[in-house]
């Protein structure tokens, strides 16, 4: 075998192995997404956990349905910039839910409001007075995230901040009460106002990994089979031209 042909064969084998490896990796990602979706369905179908202690650790509550009760502090709210819903720009509205002791609060992401600049809105125009029993999905409220500063949004009746994400340390210095270590994303349901707009959690996309796996396996197969066909194909013999007999 010529050295050039050997290098070509090695290249084909390596590239085929890479394609198949990527295909199997996509299958493993598919299984991960399926497990996450199953866990999400179980959480949404389960009886919500009633949480009254603000010092409850966030880890056991993560991705579970919970119930927290209190009154919204609509004078202090955070607008999570850059939230897009159905192709429209907007913000996520986060409002502290002050607990009965008045010394602790749980941050509640109440939903989405339209904002043409994807940063400025006025959730104080949609009050939810009185004691609220919020049902939603819990997630850890991370600290030390830093990043973009909290920008004050002008308002006549509330203190609004615009930010890209929540940071417990940044908010602790701005609020007159202690924050729980978890945040709750409120779910739609009976008695929940239409605005801000609540949405159920999105399921993880599984189909994309199926499509990518098929593509990678197809690439590997085409490369391998095509190379074998080219290597084993025999050159068709050309036609033999018989010269004419010279005349006498």
Residue pairs with C-beta under 8 A, 6 or more apart in sequence:
1 9
5 231
8 227
9 227
9 231
12 223
12 224
12 227
15 220
15 223
16 220
16 223
16 224
17 220
18 220
19 216
19 217
19 219
19 220
19 223
20 216
20 217
20 220
22 212
22 216
23 212
23 213
23 214
23 215
23 216
23 217
23 220
24 213
26 209
26 210
26 212
26 213
26 216
27 209
27 213
29 209
30 206
30 209
30 210
30 213
33 204
33 205
33 206
33 209
34 206
36 204
37 203
37 204
37 206
39 63
40 63
40 201
40 203
40 204
43 63
43 64
43 65
43 137
44 65
44 187
44 200
44 201
46 64
46 65
47 65
48 64
48 65
48 66
48 67
48 135
49 61
49 64
49 65
49 66
49 67
50 66
50 67
51 61
51 66
51 67
51 68
51 106
51 138
52 68
52 69
52 99
54 99
54 104
54 105
54 106
54 178
54 179
54 180
55 180
55 181
56 180
56 181
56 182
57 181
58 138
58 139
58 140
58 141
58 180
58 181
58 182
59 140
61 138
61 182
62 138
62 139
62 140
62 182
63 137
63 138
63 139
64 137
64 138
65 135
65 136
65 137
65 138
65 187
66 135
66 136
66 137
66 138
66 184
67 133
67 134
67 135
68 97
68 99
68 106
68 108
68 133
68 134
68 184
69 97
69 99
69 100
69 131
69 132
69 133
69 134
70 97
70 98
70 99
70 100
70 105
70 106
70 131
70 132
70 134
71 97
71 98
71 129
71 130
71 131
71 132
72 95
72 96
72 97
72 98
72 108
72 110
72 127
72 128
72 129
72 132
73 95
73 96
73 97
73 98
73 105
73 175
74 95
74 123
74 124
74 127
74 128
74 158
75 124
75 157
75 158
75 159
76 95
76 96
76 158
76 159
76 174
76 175
77 93
77 94
77 95
77 96
77 123
77 124
77 158
77 159
77 160
77 161
78 93
78 94
78 95
78 107
78 150
78 160
78 161
78 162
78 163
78 166
78 171
79 91
79 92
79 93
79 94
79 115
79 119
79 120
79 121
79 123
79 153
79 160
79 161
79 162
79 163
80 91
80 92
80 93
80 94
80 109
80 163
80 164
80 165
80 166
81 91
81 118
81 119
81 162
81 163
81 164
82 89
82 91
82 118
82 119
82 164
83 89
83 90
83 91
83 92
83 112
83 118
84 90
84 118
85 112
85 197
85 199
88 114
89 114
89 115
89 116
89 117
89 118
90 112
90 113
90 114
90 115
90 118
90 121
91 112
91 113
91 115
91 118
91 119
91 120
91 121
91 162
92 109
92 111
92 112
93 109
93 110
93 111
93 112
93 113
93 121
93 123
93 196
94 107
94 108
94 109
94 110
94 166
94 183
95 107
95 108
95 110
95 123
96 105
96 106
96 107
96 108
96 175
96 177
96 179
97 105
97 106
97 107
97 108
97 132
97 134
97 184
98 104
98 105
98 177
99 105
99 106
102 177
103 177
103 178
104 177
104 178
104 179
104 180
105 175
105 177
105 178
105 179
105 180
106 134
106 179
106 180
106 182
106 183
106 184
107 141
107 166
107 171
107 179
107 180
107 183
107 184
108 134
108 136
108 183
108 184
108 185
108 186
109 136
109 183
109 184
109 185
109 186
110 123
110 128
110 186
110 196
110 198
111 186
111 195
111 196
111 197
111 198
111 199
112 196
112 197
112 199
113 121
113 122
113 123
113 126
113 195
113 196
113 197
114 121
115 121
119 151
119 153
119 162
120 153
120 162
122 155
122 160
123 158
123 160
123 196
124 155
124 157
124 158
124 160
126 193
126 195
126 196
128 193
134 184
134 186
135 186
135 187
135 189
136 184
136 185
136 186
136 187
137 184
137 185
137 187
137 201
138 182
138 183
138 184
139 182
139 183
139 184
139 185
140 181
140 182
140 183
141 166
141 168
141 179
141 180
141 181
141 182
141 183
142 166
142 167
142 168
143 167
143 168
143 169
144 167
144 169
145 165
145 166
145 167
145 169
146 167
147 164
147 165
147 167
148 163
148 164
149 163
150 161
150 162
150 163
150 170
150 171
150 174
151 161
151 162
151 163
152 159
152 160
152 161
152 162
153 160
153 161
153 162
154 160
159 174
161 174
163 170
166 183
168 179
168 181
171 179
172 178
172 179
185 201
186 192
186 198
187 198
187 200
188 198
188 199
188 200
189 198
192 198
